[in-house]
Amino acid sequence: MLPTKPTTTMRWRCGCAYDGSAFEGWQSQASGQAIQDVIERQLRKIFAREVRIHGSGRTDSGVHALGQVFHFDGEWAHGPEKLRTALQGGLGRAIRIKSLRRARADFHARFDAKGKTYRYHVFLGDADPFATRYCWSINRELDWKAVEKAAALLRGRHDFKAFSANNGTERETTVRDLRRFEIVRRGRRVRFTLEADGFLYKMVRSLVGALVIVGLGKLRPEDVAAMLETGRRTAAVQTAPAQGLFLVKVFY
């Protein structure tokens, strides 16, 4: 019998994509129906023990990802591609492990992140049944000149307290650098792209919701600027629905 190749605990960095429609968000839930729960159950089968994964951040129920990143520790002697295949094997089609590789021992998917890119999709009109789970359908035309003006006011380093929701955690600061807030229209399809050094809880959906309300004429761009200045959110601003939001990329 050949000797067993010795193994040591290694840290693994994974990139994944998922359709969040049928899950209770990223973060583990008592129901076991979060994306983290599904991945950890498969890792338990592979390693025959409990394995905790740590994501770059959580996404809410119904939110999707193209480039979520997480890490975990495990002993494995057969190379990263075989581990990726083993992990993918029990996840189904709604979750895709796009990459898996060894990471330095102190790498942390959340605390080492330098920034993120999100996209939010809007459809002007009634989206077809194959698109409704991935966009916000709005049955009105928007005032795009006002929307662009409001977006310009939001770009840059600001206190975004008025555009976040309290999720029960204390933060040292609500200041973020919104480096990019781009709006691209293709017919009735609209794509909002936001990039920042970090995002507050429900910040992207709040910002998109504010711009839509501006586009509908219920707020002025100046009102959005006042919210930044005072940190107080007007009741007119709604949080955009979860299904239109995608986590695109995490920067390290």
N, C-alpha and C positions, 0 to 999 in steps of 0.2 A: 504494500500500500504506500502510495506517495505521501509524503508529509503534507499536512494542511498548511497552506500559505498563511502566515500570521497576519492578523488584521489589527488596526488601531482605529480609534475613534477619529473621524474626520468631519470637517464642516463642509456642507454641500450648499451651493447657491443655485437656485432654480428660477427660471422664468416661465410664467404660465399665462394662458389666456382662458377666459371662461365666459359663457353666457349665463348671466346672473338671474335670468328670469325665474327659474324654479328653486332658487336657493334663498336662505335667510341671511344674505350678506356674506362677507368674508369671515368675520370673527365667529369663533366657536359659540354655539348656542346649546341650551339645555335639551332642545329637541334633536340635536345632532344633525340638523339640516343645513348647516352653513358649509361653505366651501372648505374652510379649514378642517372641519370635522371629517369630510369625505376624504381629503388627502391624508389626514392622520390615521384614519382607519386602514387605508391601503399600506401606509408605512408600517403600521403595527403588524400587518400580515407578512411584510417583507423581513422585518427585523425581529419578529417574535417578542416585541416589547413595546411599551408606550414610547412614541416619538413626538415631541412637540415641535411644531413649525412656527416661525416668526416671520410675519409679512412686513412689507414696506409700509403698510398702513391698511386700514380697513375700508372696505366698500360696503355701502348699505344694501339692503334687500332690493333686488331688481337691477342693480348697477352692474355693468359689464367691465371686462378688462381685456386688453390686448397685450399688456406688458407688465403684469403684476410680478413682483419678485419676493421670494421667501427663502429662508435658510433653515437647516436642521443639522443635527449631529448624528452620525451613525457609522458603524463599522461595516466596511464593504471591500471585498478583495477582487472584484470582477470588472472594474472600470466604470466610468461614469455613464457610458452609453447603455450598458446592460442595466444599470440602476434606473436610468430614465425609462427604459422599456418596461421594466418591472413595475415602476410606479404608475406609468400610463395605463398599464394593463387592467387596472381595476377602477378606473375613474369614469369610464363612459365617455360619450361624445361631447358633453357640455363643458368639460375641463380638458385642456390640452397642455401638457408639459412641453414647452418649446425648447428649453435648454436646461442642462444640469451639468455642473462642473464643480470641481473642488474649489474651495475658497480658503483664504487665510484664516487662521484659527480665531482671530478676533473680529472677523467680518460680522456685521449686523445689518440685516436687510432694512430695518427701520432707521436706526440711529446713524448709519453711514450715508443715507440718502441725501443728496445735495439739491434735489428738485424733482418736479414731476410735470408731466404733460397730460392734460385731460382734453377730451373732445365731447361736445354735446351736440346732438342732432335734433333739428326741428324740421317739421314738414308743414308747409303752408297749404292747408286744406285737409281733406280726409285721406290719410295714408292707407294703403292697401293692407289687407290682413297679414301679409308677410313682412311688413315694415313697422306695424304699430308697436311691437314689443321692443323696438330699437330707436324710437324717436318720440317727440312730443308733437302731436298734431294740433295746429292752431288754425282755426277757420276764419282768419282775418289777415289782411295784408298789414304789414308793419311800416311805420315811418322810418326808413332805413337811415336817413340823414340824422335823425335824432338818436337812433340806436348807435350809430358810429360815433357821434359826439359823446354819448355817455360812456362808451367803451374807452375812448381816449382819456377821459377823466379818471377812469379806474386803473389804467396802466401805471406801473411804477410802484414805489415803496409807500405803502399807506397802512394805517390801522384799519383792518377789515372787521372789526368787532361787530358792526351792524350787519355784516353779511355772513354770519356764522350762527350755528345753533348750539346751545349748551348741551353737551353729552355727558355731563357729570364729572368732567376732568378739569383740573386746574392747569392753566398755562402761564408761563412766565410772561409771554407777550402775544398779542394778537396782530402784531405788525408782520406783514409779508411783502415780498417784492414780486409783484405781478409783472413778469418780464415780457409776457406776450398775451394779447387778447385780440385774436384775429377772427374775422367773420368772413366766410366765403359762401356765396350763393350760387347754386346751379339750378336754375328753374325754380321749382317750388321746394327744393331741398336746401337747407341752411346748415352750415357747420360752424360751430363756435370752438375755437382752439385756445386753451389757456395753459400757460406755462409759468410756474413760480418756484421760488425756493422752498415752498411748502404751502399746504392748504389747510385751512381750518375746517371743522366739521360742517358739512353741507355748504361750504363756501362757493364751490363751483355752481351748484344748483341755485343758490341764492343770487349770484351775480347774473346768471342767465335769466332767472326769473325777473330780476330788476330790469334788465334790458328789454325783455318782452313787454313789460308793463309800460316802459318808456315808449316803445314802438307802437303800443296801442293808444298812446296819448293820455294815459292815466297818471303819468309822472313826467316831469321835465328832466333833462339831463342835469340841470342845476339842483334838483331835489336829490339826485344820486350823489352829487358832490357834497351836499349838506349832510347826508348820511355818513359819508366818510369822515367829515369834519367833527360831527357830534357823537358818532358811535351809536346813534339811536336809529332803529329800523322803523319805517312806517308800515302800518298794517296793509298798505296797498301792495307791498312786495310779497309775492308768493314764491315758495321754493319749487323750482321746476321738477317735474316728475322724474322718478329714478330711472326709468327705462331708456331715456335718451342719453345717459351718461356712460362714457368709456374712459377707463384709465389706460392711457396709451403707452407711457414710458416713464421709467424711474431712472434718474441720473445719479451716478456715483462718481 
